[in-house]
């Protein structure tokens, strides 16, 4: 039974395409992003209102190092690797840059939960569509 669960989880993550963003590129993209109020429709029909960055297309690189564009949306997740090897996961549309600190939110349900990362500590940024059935409800 344990092996079936491991295989199921591995199969689920194998279908997600990962992209990378350089810290400098993310900084530039966030500098041009002005937060705006959005409404998000969740998979169970629930709605959430929050402020999101207005990045529509994420400029990134695919696994072969080729430039790519990933449409931003409420299901896009970002994984930030820090200089000490730790990783922080948050929703891409909720990240913002204030002074020299990256601020993000790892939860849609607990909107007050916040992660603050000194930008100088970021060594790698990965993004992927988490496959969750969420959409903006304009």
Secondary structure by P-SEA (a helix, b strand, c coil): caaaaaaaaaaaaaabbbbbbcaaaaaaaaaabbbbbbbbbccccbbbbbbbbccccccccccccccccccccccbbbbbbccccbbbbbbcccccccccbbbbbcccccccbbbbbccccccbbbbccccccccccc
